[in-house]
């Protein structure tokens, strides 16, 4: 195979020739101390032509599994064997990471600020930078998340399953379950979809923790997705995988405040009206059963046993027929 004569890939004003790996910093803004905050980016420009894939993590600064997923993927890829390019951004919300917070310093959710603006809030400016320097260069994207604080998620891919290209991309990833998920206003997925870029959102584990199973599942999924795109040959040890599918999910919420004791685990299949746990007072008296509203599989649950009325307790997905 002979290397092509493609134009170089330019990110942050830096030229990356085919067959090269470059690590660079995209300046974002200065802190009050005058220190410049920058996005760390690794660009792997394959020797041969092919799709361009972005990998992003920590858009919510306390969601850390994706940081290690990207570290492992970047270390495994070799430019001389890669078709296309990978642009990897392990920490998008660098401000939130430093504060161990989901949000930016102005309390905005970065994943509601896309596509952003050069003259908007800090969230809007950061979103604009990511769109212009990363997303605009790519043909496909994978955005890595965990559950929100005090929750945990079964490894899952969320995507627009009505789009055939995105659906095939999601199936190739091979997460335990694929969820049809509409685009949220201001989200990275919505902004990418408007540019006709198939994008997957991988969610697994909990905030502020590394979960080895969730991390390895993400690494394996990215290798499968890249193989599907024809970007590289996956590791020989990569396990085969098939995914369940769901197009309806529902959170079961607390009918009263108290101490929550969950009796189900991630991945459990449940029947309609099956008990999922119970809420009681501090002495365990007057327990109130919490039951599943439908048959399905448990894809997430709260981790904090102290609950108020209305708190989300267990997330159940109704499975599609095979």
Secondary structure, 3 states (H helix, E strand, C coil): CCCCCCCCEEECCEEECCCEEEEEEEEEEECCCCCEEEEEEEEEECCEEEEEEEEEECCCCCCCHHHHHHHHHHHHCCHHHCEEEEEEECCCCHHHHHHCCCCCCCCCCHHHCCCCCCCCCHHHHHHHHHHHHCHHHCCEEEEEECCCCCEEEEEEEEECCCCHHHHHHHHHHCCCEEEECCCCCCCHHHHHHCCCCEEEEEEEECCCCCCHHHHHHHHHHHHHHHHHCCCCCCCCCCCCCCCEEEEEEEEEECCCCEEEEECCCCCCEECCCCEEEEEECCCCCCCEEEECCCCEEEEEEECCCEECCCCEEEEEEEECCC
